[in-house]
Amino acid sequence: MKTYGKIDSFKKMDIKVILNDTEVLYEGKVEDAPANIKEMHYNKALLGKVTEIYVYQEEK
């Protein structure tokens, strides 16, 4: 799956970060997100009132 930039590239947005389509890692403003969330690279984003950002763990 293609990987894009870091989550902190989204500015002044309400986001929901979803891991592997099941687990919500964070909900809130991008600027208030913990550093480890901001540094994650995302795989898919669905824009809306609350932008859903999907991240996937790679299978080893």
C-alpha positions in Angstrom: 0.0 0.0 0.0 1.3 3.5 -0.9 2.5 5.6 2.0 2.2 9.4 2.0 3.5 12.3 4.2 3.3 12.7 7.9 0.1 13.4 9.7 1.4 16.8 10.9 1.2 18.0 7.2 -2.5 18.5 7.8 -3.0 21.9 9.3 -5.8 23.4 11.4 -8.1 20.3 11.0 -10.0 18.0 13.2 -8.8 14.5 12.6 -9.4 10.9 13.5 -6.4 8.6 13.2 -7.4 5.0 12.5 -4.9 2.1 12.7 -5.5 -1.0 10.5 -9.2 0.0 9.9 -10.2 -0.9 13.5 -8.4 1.0 16.3 -8.8 4.8 16.8 -5.5 6.1 17.9 -6.4 9.8 18.2 -9.3 12.2 17.8 -8.9 15.9 17.9 -7.0 18.8 16.4 -3.8 18.1 14.5 -1.9 20.7 16.6 -2.9 19.0 19.8 -1.9 15.5 18.8 1.0 13.7 20.6 4.4 13.9 18.8 4.3 10.1 18.0 1.0 10.6 16.1 2.2 13.6 14.2 5.2 11.7 13.0 3.3 8.8 11.6 3.0 8.4 7.8 -0.5 7.9 6.5 -1.8 5.6 3.8 -5.3 7.1 3.1 -7.3 10.2 4.1 -11.0 10.9 3.8 -11.7 14.6 4.0 -14.7 15.8 5.8 -15.8 17.8 8.9 -13.6 15.3 10.8 -10.9 14.1 8.4 -10.3 10.4 8.8 -6.6 9.4 8.4 -5.7 5.8 8.0 -2.4 4.2 9.0 -1.5 0.6 8.6 1.2 -1.5 10.2 3.3 -3.4 7.7 3.2 -7.1 7.9 6.6 -8.5 8.7 
